[in-house]
Amino acid sequence: MTLIFDNPNEQQRWYAVDDDVMGGASQSAFSVIDGEGRFHGEVSLENGGGFASVRRDPNGFEPTLADAQGIALTVRGDGRTYQLRLKSTSLGNASAYRVKFTPAQDSWETLHFPWSVFEAVRRGTLLNDAPAVTPSEIHQLGFLIADRTAGPFCLQVSAINAVLD
């Protein structure tokens, strides 16, 4: 799987799932601008909220994640901590595998995440008895911000790649 952001239609494949599903007021979107993807919006702590996320189906790329050893992200941040999240058929619908990262603000960097660093969570709570990531069962990937800090955010993404060796 290699995902670069050279096609403006790519942004239509992403959709937001923010804390408004539980009464919060955060908002986010995923845009494709000048060859990069941008997860951006504003986190609000009102009404018990505090998270924003975007998701996308990873299918349609070769090689698939089934053959991968992990995922690499080429990103630039804003000083805030984000999560790369993976939905898998081996976990319940409300659960995901996550890895947290705080990308550099002033330069692009490529971060490598082997499957072993992902932890299973359900609504922010660790699932200690969950199975390890099975790459062939991943059916969704996305980004989430839930750093208990209100205000605007923007994560810039120039590539998402399957790590093959």
N, C-alpha and C positions, 0 to 999 in steps of 0.2 A: 504494500500500500504506500503510495506516495501521493500526497495532496499538497499542491502548490496553488496559489491564489491568483492565477493568470486569467481566470474566466469569471466575469462579473455574475454569471448565473449561479455560481457556487453559493452565494449568500442565500439563495432561495432554498437550499438544502438544509439550512440551520434554522432552528426555532428555539425561542426562549421559554424557560420554565422558571419563573421567579416566585418569590415568597407571597405573591398575591393569591396563590392557590390556598393559602392559609390565613389570608387577611392582611398580609404585609403590603408595603408600598414600594419595594424595590422594582427597578425596571432595567432590562438589558436588551441588547440586540447583537447580531453578528453581521458585519458589513465587509464587503470586499472592495478595497480602495487602493489604487496604485500598486497592484500586485501583492497585497498582503491582506490577510484576514484580521479583523479587529473585533474582539469581544469587548463591548463597552456599554456603559450605562451608569446607573447610580444606585448604590446600596442605601436603603433606609432601615433604621432600627424601629420605626413606628409600628405599633400594633403587634409587637412580638416578632417582627420580621427580621431580616438581616442576611438574605442570600439572593443571589441572582445566578442564572446558569443558561447555557445554550447547549444544544445537542444536535447530533447528526448521525445518520446511518453510515457506517464505514464501508459498506459494500460498493462494488463497482471499480475497485482499484486492484491492480496487479503489482507485485504479489499480494495476496491476501494476508490478513493478520494471522491466519492459521499456521503459516510457515515462519512467523516472526519469533524473535527472541525477546522482543520488547518494542517500545515506541521511542522515537526521537522527535523532539520539538525544537524548531528554530524560532526563538521568541525574543521580544523586548518588552520590558514591563514598565511599571509606574511606581515601584517601591512596595507594592502590595503582594500578598500571598494568594496564589490561585491553586486550584486543583484540576488535574486532568482526571476525568472520570470515565469509566468503562462500564457499560451495562452488559450483563452476561446471562445466558439462559440457565446457568448453574446457580444463580442467585434469584431471590424473589424480586418482584417488580419494583418495590420500594428501596431496593438495595443496589449498591454499585461497588466497584473497585476504584480506589482513588490513590493518587500520589500528590503530595503538596509540593509546590515550588514557588520561589520568589525570584523571578528573572531580573537580570541587570536592567537598569534604567537608561544608560547612556550608550549601549551597544547591543547588537544582536548576539545571541549565544545559542548554541545547540546543546540541549539537555537530553541525556540518554536515560531511559527508564526501563530496566529489565523487568520482566513480569514479577520477579521476586520482591520488588519494592512496593508493589500495590497492596493495599490493605482493604478488606471488605468492610463496608459501613452500611448502616441503615439509619437514615435521618441524622447523620453525624455521630452515631454510636458504633464503636468497633464491634465487629462480629468475629469473635475469636475462634469459633468453630466452623467458619466458612471454608470451602475448598479453595485451593490455590487457583490462580487464573488459568483457564484453558483457552488459549487464543482462538481456537475455532468456534468457540461459543460466544464470542463478543459480537453483539448486534447493534451497539450504539457507542459513540464516544462524544465527549463534550468537555466543556470548561465550567467551573463553578467558582464563585468568590463568596466566602462566608467568614470574613476575618474580624467580625464584630466592630467594624469601623464604618460609619456613615460617610457618604460622599461619592464623588464620581470616580470611575476607574476606566482603564483602557489597557487591555493586553493585546499586543501586536504579534501576529503569527505569520511567518513567511513560509513555513513548511511543517508538515506532519508526515513522518516516514516510519515505515516498518523497519525494525532493526533485524537484519537477516543473519548476521554472524558477529 
